[in-house]
Amino acid sequence: QVQLVESGGGSVQAGGSLRLSCAASGNTSSTLCMGWFRQAPGKEREGVAVIYRGAGFTHYADSVKGRFTISQDNAENTVILQMNSLYPEDTAMYYCAADPPSWWGKCQSFIDRRERISGVSYWGQGTQVTVSS
């Protein structure tokens, strides 16, 4: 069992930054793939960024490359999403997620293949990000 709790959402103007945090608890050592997903009203949930814990491999959606950075803390039970140069189209509910067991190719697919998102095992409650222009 893994529990995920997000924090750090808020409202910013276009061009601003936010830092989202996902605190994982439970059997975190078994959680290899963790990531951030987002869903705007009336739109499908989409992958934003994933990290393969331990190895530290990362993968990003094209729409956020160069602007967002996913990372983990030293204890490997907190995953961070640093979001810079935010656009209004980044407005969404952002969810932390985890998928044990996994391999790197599968982890990447959660970003590249939207239909794979339904297979993610664990989800946080979400944190709202609103970017105004």
C-alpha positions in Angstrom: 0.0 0.0 0.0 1.3 3.5 -0.9 -0.2 6.8 0.0 0.5 10.0 -1.9 -0.1 13.5 -0.7 0.4 16.5 -3.0 1.0 20.1 -1.9 2.3 23.4 -3.4 -0.5 24.3 -5.8 -1.8 27.8 -6.1 -2.5 30.7 -8.4 0.2 32.5 -10.3 0.5 34.8 -13.3 1.8 33.7 -16.6 5.6 33.4 -16.5 5.6 32.6 -12.8 6.8 29.5 -11.0 5.4 26.9 -8.6 7.0 24.0 -6.8 4.8 21.0 -6.2 5.7 18.3 -3.7 4.4 14.7 -3.4 5.0 13.0 -0.1 4.8 9.2 -0.4 4.3 6.9 2.6 3.7 3.2 3.1 5.7 0.7 1.1 7.6 3.3 -0.7 10.6 1.1 -1.5 8.4 -0.9 -3.9 7.4 2.2 -5.8 9.7 2.5 -8.8 7.8 4.8 -11.1 6.4 8.1 -9.9 5.2 11.0 -11.8 2.9 14.0 -12.2 -0.2 14.1 -14.2 -2.7 16.9 -14.8 -6.3 17.3 -15.8 -8.1 20.5 -16.8 -11.9 20.7 -16.8 -13.5 19.0 -19.8 -10.1 17.5 -20.9 -8.5 14.1 -20.5 -5.9 13.5 -17.9 -2.4 13.7 -19.3 1.1 12.8 -18.2 3.5 15.7 -17.3 6.7 14.1 -16.0 7.8 10.8 -14.6 10.9 9.7 -12.6 12.3 6.2 -12.2 13.2 6.2 -8.5 16.6 5.0 -7.5 18.0 5.3 -11.0 16.8 8.8 -11.3 15.7 8.6 -15.0 13.3 11.3 -16.0 10.9 11.8 -18.9 8.7 14.8 -19.8 5.8 15.7 -22.0 6.9 17.8 -24.9 4.7 20.6 -23.7 6.7 21.1 -20.5 10.2 20.3 -21.6 12.6 23.0 -20.6 10.1 24.5 -18.2 9.4 21.7 -15.6 11.8 19.6 -13.7 10.9 16.4 -11.7 13.2 15.3 -9.0 13.3 13.3 -5.7 14.7 14.1 -2.3 17.5 12.2 -0.6 15.1 9.9 1.3 13.5 9.0 -2.1 10.0 9.3 -0.6 9.3 12.8 -1.8 9.0 13.8 -5.5 9.2 17.4 -6.6 7.8 19.1 -9.7 9.4 22.5 -10.2 7.3 24.4 -12.7 8.8 27.6 -14.3 7.6 29.8 -17.1 4.0 28.8 -16.5 1.4 29.3 -19.3 -2.4 29.7 -18.8 -2.7 26.3 -20.5 -0.9 24.8 -17.6 -3.9 25.4 -15.5 -5.2 22.1 -14.2 -5.5 19.8 -11.2 -2.1 18.2 -10.8 -1.9 14.6 -9.4 1.0 12.7 -8.1 1.0 9.0 -9.0 3.0 5.9 -8.5 3.1 2.5 -10.2 4.9 -0.5 -8.6 6.1 -2.8 -10.0 7.3 -1.2 -13.2 10.3 -0.8 -15.6 11.6 2.3 -17.2 10.0 1.7 -20.6 6.6 1.3 -18.9 7.2 4.4 -16.8 8.0 6.5 -19.9 4.8 5.2 -21.6 2.6 6.9 -19.1 3.8 10.2 -20.7 4.0 9.1 -24.3 0.8 7.0 -24.5 -2.2 8.6 -22.8 -4.2 5.4 -22.9 -1.7 3.9 -20.4 -2.6 6.3 -17.6 -5.5 4.2 -16.6 -3.0 1.5 -15.5 -1.3 3.7 -12.9 -1.6 2.0 -9.5 -1.7 4.8 -7.0 -2.9 8.4 -7.1 -2.8 11.4 -4.8 -5.7 13.7 -4.1 -4.5 16.4 -6.4 -3.5 20.0 -6.0 -4.9 22.9 -8.1 -2.6 25.0 -10.3 -4.1 28.1 -11.8 -2.1 30.3 -14.2 -3.7 33.6 -15.2 -2.8 36.0 -18.0 
